[in-house]
Amino acid sequence: MRPARRDFRDKEQLAEALASAIADNLKAGVKARGAASLAVSGGSTPARFFRVLSARDDVPWDKVTVTLVDERWVDESSDRSNARLVKANLLQGRAALAHFVPLYQSGPEPDAAAASAGQTSVPQPLDAAILGMGNDGHTASFFPGGDTLDEALTVEGPVVAIRAPGAGEPRVTLTLRNLLSARALYLHIEGEEKVLTLAKAEADGPIEDMPVRAILRQSQTPLTIFWCP
């Protein structure tokens, strides 16, 4: 099953379309089971989309749980914190009614067990998970050369701690199996350089060299790629 791809003329158009798709996922989850869940990524790319999604007043936000795809092991006071980004851009207005489950749980070292325990309050399966992609071919915190990359791609547990040369801080990340259990997956990328990276990832080669291939090559969960220049 090849991923679907939607290309947009600019960032504003992409943000509106992705917000509409996610709103539909969340409303469907609430209708089906009375609750919905969403896992989002950090970095600079999703901030605009977060702000558009937060303004959707047709989503029953009080029945939605938001968590992170991955997180740097830093406190929310750090400008490197994905939780800080989400709270500042997504959990605003009506969306502030959503329940937020962070991955960072304090302490000097990444604690996958504590992060996993926090995930027990996230309705499963996820109704949607939104991934990004680095120019090195990483997604979530599945980094090339990561010390627990194989574990992150294979274990059944919800969260793995990982360190990698290109990751900066130590991190925790949802596992591949956790992400693939979602009802819908999205890969949100912007810019011409990311198109070149995507083409390289779609070509033959080991998953370990470009771990985003684990998402692109799977056939378990519908994946839609959202791109704009």
C-alpha positions as CSV (number, residue, x, y, z in Angstrom):
1,M,0.0,0.0,0.0
2,R,1.7,3.1,-1.2
3,P,1.3,6.3,0.8
4,A,-1.1,8.9,-0.5
5,R,0.4,12.3,-1.2
6,R,-1.2,15.7,-1.2
7,D,0.7,18.8,-2.4
8,F,-0.2,22.3,-1.6
9,R,0.7,25.7,-3.0
10,D,1.8,27.2,0.4
11,K,2.0,26.6,4.1
12,E,-1.4,28.2,4.8
13,Q,-3.2,25.9,2.4
14,L,-1.5,22.9,3.9
15,A,-2.2,23.9,7.5
16,E,-5.9,24.3,6.7
17,A,-6.2,21.0,4.9
18,L,-4.2,19.0,7.5
19,A,-6.3,20.6,10.3
20,S,-9.5,19.6,8.5
21,A,-8.3,16.0,8.2
22,I,-7.2,15.8,11.8
23,A,-10.5,17.4,13.0
24,D,-12.4,14.7,11.1
25,N,-10.3,11.9,12.7
26,L,-10.9,13.3,16.2
27,K,-14.6,13.8,15.6
28,A,-14.9,10.2,14.3
29,G,-13.0,8.9,17.4
30,V,-15.3,10.7,19.8
31,K,-18.4,9.5,17.9
32,A,-17.1,5.9,17.9
33,R,-15.9,5.6,21.6
34,G,-16.6,8.9,23.3
35,A,-13.0,9.9,23.3
36,A,-10.2,10.6,20.8
37,S,-6.4,10.8,20.8
38,L,-3.8,12.6,18.8
39,A,0.0,12.3,18.8
40,V,1.9,15.2,17.4
41,S,5.5,16.0,16.5
42,G,7.6,19.0,17.5
43,G,10.2,21.1,15.6
44,S,9.4,24.4,13.7
45,T,7.3,22.9,10.9
46,P,4.0,22.2,12.7
47,A,3.5,25.4,14.6
48,R,1.3,27.0,11.9
49,F,-0.8,23.9,11.6
50,F,-1.2,23.7,15.4
51,R,-2.6,27.2,15.5
52,V,-5.1,26.5,12.7
53,L,-6.2,23.2,14.4
54,S,-6.6,24.9,17.8
55,A,-9.2,27.3,16.2
56,R,-11.4,24.4,15.1
57,D,-14.5,24.8,17.3
58,D,-16.2,21.8,15.8
59,V,-13.9,19.5,17.6
60,P,-15.1,18.3,21.1
61,W,-11.8,19.2,22.6
62,D,-12.9,18.2,26.1
63,K,-13.0,14.6,24.9
64,V,-9.6,14.7,23.2
65,T,-6.2,13.6,24.6
66,V,-3.1,15.0,22.9
67,T,0.3,13.4,23.4
68,L,3.7,13.6,21.7
69,V,5.3,11.4,19.1
70,D,8.7,12.1,20.7
71,E,10.4,14.4,23.1
72,R,13.8,15.7,23.9
73,W,14.6,15.0,27.6
74,V,14.3,18.6,28.6
75,D,12.0,20.5,31.0
76,E,9.2,22.5,29.5
77,S,11.1,25.7,30.4
78,S,13.5,24.9,27.5
79,D,12.8,26.3,24.1
80,R,13.8,22.8,22.8
81,S,10.8,21.3,24.5
82,N,8.1,19.8,22.2
83,A,5.6,20.1,25.1
84,R,6.2,23.8,25.3
85,L,5.6,24.2,21.6
86,V,2.4,22.3,21.7
87,K,1.1,24.2,24.7
88,A,1.9,27.5,23.2
89,N,0.4,26.8,19.7
90,L,-2.1,24.0,19.9
91,L,-3.5,23.9,23.4
92,Q,-5.0,27.4,23.1
93,G,-8.6,28.7,22.9
94,R,-11.1,25.9,22.9
95,A,-8.3,23.4,22.3
96,A,-7.1,24.2,25.8
97,L,-9.9,21.9,27.0
98,A,-8.0,18.9,25.6
99,H,-6.1,16.6,28.0
100,F,-2.3,16.7,27.4
101,V,0.0,13.8,28.2
102,P,3.7,14.7,28.0
103,L,6.5,12.2,27.5
104,Y,9.1,14.1,29.6
105,Q,8.7,13.0,33.2
106,S,11.6,14.9,34.9
107,G,14.9,13.5,36.1
108,P,18.4,13.6,34.7
109,E,18.1,10.6,32.4
110,P,15.5,9.6,29.9
111,D,13.0,7.3,31.6
112,A,11.1,5.2,29.1
113,A,9.2,3.4,31.9
114,A,7.8,6.6,33.4
115,A,6.9,7.9,29.9
116,S,5.2,4.6,29.1
117,A,3.2,4.8,32.4
118,G,1.9,8.2,31.4
119,Q,0.7,6.8,28.1
120,T,-1.9,4.6,29.9
121,S,-4.2,7.6,30.0
122,V,-4.1,8.1,26.2
123,P,-7.1,6.4,24.5
124,Q,-5.8,3.6,22.3
125,P,-5.5,3.2,19.4
126,L,-4.5,6.7,18.5
127,D,-7.0,8.3,16.2
128,A,-4.2,10.1,14.3
129,A,-0.4,10.5,14.6
130,I,1.5,13.3,12.7
131,L,5.1,12.7,11.9
132,G,7.8,14.9,10.6
133,M,11.0,14.0,8.8
134,G,14.6,15.3,9.1
135,N,17.0,15.7,6.2
136,D,18.9,12.7,7.6
137,G,15.9,10.5,7.1
138,H,14.8,10.3,10.7
139,T,11.2,10.4,11.9
140,A,9.9,10.5,15.4
141,S,13.2,9.9,17.2
142,F,14.2,7.1,15.0
143,F,17.6,8.5,14.2
144,P,20.3,6.8,12.0
145,G,22.9,5.5,14.4
146,G,20.5,5.6,17.4
147,D,21.7,3.4,20.3
148,T,18.3,1.8,20.6
149,L,17.0,2.2,17.0
150,D,16.4,-1.5,16.5
151,E,14.4,-1.6,19.8
152,A,12.4,1.4,18.8
153,L,11.5,-0.3,15.5
154,T,10.7,-3.7,16.9
155,V,9.5,-3.8,20.5
156,E,5.9,-4.0,21.5
157,G,6.1,-1.4,24.3
158,P,4.8,2.1,23.9
159,V,8.0,4.2,24.5
160,V,11.7,3.8,24.1
161,A,14.6,6.1,25.2
162,I,17.2,6.8,22.5
163,R,20.5,8.6,22.0
164,A,21.9,9.4,18.6
165,P,24.7,11.6,17.1
166,G,22.2,13.7,15.3
167,A,19.6,14.0,18.0
168,G,21.2,16.6,20.3
169,E,19.7,15.8,23.7
170,P,18.7,12.3,24.7
171,R,15.1,11.5,23.8
172,V,12.1,9.4,24.3
173,T,9.9,8.3,21.4
174,L,6.8,6.3,20.7
175,T,7.8,3.0,19.2
176,L,7.0,2.0,15.6
177,R,4.4,-0.5,16.7
178,N,2.7,2.1,18.8
179,L,2.6,4.5,15.8
180,L,1.4,1.8,13.4
181,S,-1.5,1.0,15.7
182,A,-3.0,4.5,14.9
183,R,-6.1,4.7,12.8
184,A,-4.4,7.2,10.5
185,L,-0.8,8.4,10.0
186,Y,0.3,11.7,8.4
187,L,3.8,12.8,7.3
188,H,4.0,16.6,7.3
189,I,7.0,18.0,5.4
190,E,7.7,21.4,3.9
191,G,10.3,22.8,1.5
192,E,12.2,21.6,-1.6
193,E,15.0,19.9,0.4
194,K,12.4,17.6,2.1
195,V,11.2,16.5,-1.3
196,L,14.7,15.4,-2.2
197,T,15.0,13.6,1.1
198,L,11.7,11.9,0.6
199,A,12.7,10.7,-2.9
200,K,15.9,9.2,-1.4
201,A,13.9,7.5,1.4
202,E,11.5,6.1,-1.2
203,A,14.4,4.5,-3.0
204,D,15.9,1.1,-2.2
205,G,18.2,1.0,0.9
206,P,18.3,-0.2,4.5
207,I,15.8,1.2,6.9
208,E,18.6,1.8,9.4
209,D,20.1,4.4,7.0
210,M,16.9,6.3,6.7
211,P,14.5,5.1,9.4
212,V,11.5,7.0,7.9
213,R,11.5,4.1,5.5
214,A,9.9,2.0,8.2
215,I,6.8,4.3,8.0
216,L,6.9,4.6,4.2
217,R,7.2,0.9,3.5
218,Q,4.6,-0.4,6.0
219,S,1.1,-1.5,4.8
220,Q,-0.7,-1.7,8.2
221,T,-1.9,1.9,8.6
222,P,-3.0,4.4,6.0
223,L,-0.4,7.1,5.5
224,T,-0.9,10.5,3.8
225,I,2.1,12.8,3.0
226,F,1.3,16.5,3.2
227,W,3.8,18.7,1.4
228,C,4.2,22.3,0.3
229,P,7.2,24.4,-0.9
